[in-house]
């Protein structure tokens, strides 16, 4: 999914991404915000769909972005308060070091 496709067909892309967000298999405790897993793997994404992701910012605990075409990541990903697992393997990222990322 390229940015031009996302711009031309925003509702279709949003629906596709929504279908791939599921409750995490971890048991949620009463009173806690439900945790979610976003399985956005193998979609050919050239960019992280941040406009959609930002609405789930405080709920996603696992973000699967492997096997896409990502060459960079938005800094905001590293500030997601509940994110525990981030899979960005098999993308076009050349290198990410501790100096590049400051987890909040």
Secondary structure, 3 states (H helix, E strand, C coil): CCHHHHHHCHHHHHHHHHHCEEECCCCCCCCCCCCEEEECCCCCCCCCCHHHHHHHCCCEEEEECCCCCCCCCCHHHHHCCCCCEEECCCCCCCCCCCCCCCCC
